[in-house]
Amino acid sequence: MDGHEPDPRFTLANERTFLTWLSTSLAMSAGGIAMAAVPSHIFVDWIKTLLAVVLVVLSAVTAVMAYPRWRRVQRALRRQDPLPPPALAPLFGYGVAGVAVIALVLIVLA
């Protein structure tokens, strides 16, 4: 990479953020698998499947985008440029919130 070696604290913080994105991905994947395992008498099958698929897709997108995000931040640190915004954070926030709201409604109605 071009530019100057950044302060090691910033590089390590960027690495911790990368690992946190991967942990988030793993948690969403586990949530999707748990949603798929919910008994049919609690949630309607197609809704349960939809919620599980949304969580697993968000998990995959998170895992795929974690390294490119790390690389863009590291490049910005080396060049002393402004850090790139976390463009996918709203997608994850709204996606997980949407799944939670739908699941809450279904739990209350069950």
C-alpha positions as CSV (number, residue, x, y, z in Angstrom):
1,M,0.0,0.0,0.0
2,D,1.2,3.5,-0.7
3,G,1.5,6.3,1.8
4,H,2.9,6.3,5.3
5,E,2.7,3.7,8.0
6,P,-0.1,4.8,10.3
7,D,0.1,4.8,14.1
8,P,-0.2,1.1,15.1
9,R,-3.1,2.0,17.4
10,F,-5.2,3.0,14.4
11,T,-4.2,-0.1,12.4
12,L,-5.1,-2.3,15.4
13,A,-8.4,-0.5,15.9
14,N,-9.2,-1.0,12.2
15,E,-8.4,-4.7,12.6
16,R,-10.7,-5.0,15.6
17,T,-13.5,-3.3,13.6
18,F,-12.9,-5.9,10.8
19,L,-13.2,-8.7,13.4
20,T,-16.3,-7.2,14.8
21,W,-17.9,-7.1,11.3
22,L,-17.1,-10.9,11.1
23,S,-18.6,-11.5,14.6
24,T,-21.7,-9.6,13.5
25,S,-21.9,-11.8,10.4
26,L,-21.6,-14.9,12.5
27,A,-24.3,-13.7,14.9
28,M,-26.7,-12.9,12.0
29,S,-26.1,-16.3,10.5
30,A,-26.8,-18.0,13.8
31,G,-30.0,-15.9,14.1
32,G,-31.0,-17.0,10.6
33,I,-30.4,-20.7,11.5
34,A,-32.3,-20.2,14.8
35,M,-35.2,-18.6,12.9
36,A,-35.4,-21.5,10.5
37,A,-35.6,-23.9,13.5
38,V,-38.6,-22.2,15.0
39,P,-41.5,-24.7,15.2
40,S,-44.2,-24.2,12.5
41,H,-47.0,-23.6,15.1
42,I,-45.3,-20.4,16.3
43,F,-44.6,-18.7,12.9
44,V,-46.1,-19.3,9.5
45,D,-43.6,-21.3,7.5
46,W,-43.1,-18.8,4.7
47,I,-42.6,-15.9,7.0
48,K,-40.2,-17.9,9.1
49,T,-38.3,-18.9,6.0
50,L,-38.3,-15.3,4.8
51,L,-36.9,-14.0,8.1
52,A,-34.2,-16.7,8.1
53,V,-33.2,-15.9,4.6
54,V,-33.0,-12.2,5.2
55,L,-30.7,-12.8,8.2
56,V,-28.5,-15.2,6.4
57,V,-28.2,-12.9,3.4
58,L,-27.3,-10.0,5.6
59,S,-24.7,-12.3,7.2
60,A,-23.2,-13.1,3.9
61,V,-23.1,-9.5,2.8
62,T,-21.4,-8.5,6.1
63,A,-18.8,-11.1,5.7
64,V,-18.1,-10.3,2.1
65,M,-17.8,-6.6,2.7
66,A,-15.7,-6.7,5.9
67,Y,-12.3,-7.1,4.2
68,P,-12.9,-4.4,1.5
69,R,-14.0,-2.1,4.2
70,W,-10.8,-2.8,6.2
71,R,-8.7,-2.2,3.1
72,R,-10.4,1.1,2.3
73,V,-10.0,2.4,5.9
74,Q,-6.3,1.2,6.0
75,R,-5.6,3.0,2.7
76,A,-7.2,6.2,4.0
77,L,-5.1,5.9,7.2
78,R,-1.9,5.6,5.2
79,R,-2.8,8.5,2.9
80,Q,-4.1,10.6,5.8
81,D,-7.4,10.9,4.0
82,P,-10.8,11.2,5.6
83,L,-12.2,7.7,6.6
84,P,-14.8,6.3,4.2
85,P,-18.4,6.2,5.6
86,P,-19.8,2.8,6.6
87,A,-22.1,2.6,3.6
88,L,-23.7,-0.7,4.6
89,A,-24.4,0.1,8.2
90,P,-27.9,1.4,7.5
91,L,-28.7,-1.7,5.5
92,F,-27.7,-3.9,8.4
93,G,-29.4,-1.7,11.0
94,Y,-32.7,-1.5,9.1
95,G,-32.6,-5.2,8.0
96,V,-32.1,-6.5,11.5
97,A,-34.7,-4.0,12.9
98,G,-37.2,-5.1,10.3
99,V,-36.7,-8.8,11.1
100,A,-37.0,-8.0,14.8
101,V,-40.3,-6.0,14.4
102,I,-41.9,-8.7,12.2
103,A,-40.8,-11.4,14.7
104,L,-42.2,-9.3,17.6
105,V,-45.5,-8.9,15.9
106,L,-45.7,-12.7,15.2
107,I,-44.8,-13.5,18.8
108,V,-47.5,-11.2,20.1
109,L,-50.1,-12.6,17.7
110,A,-49.2,-16.2,18.4
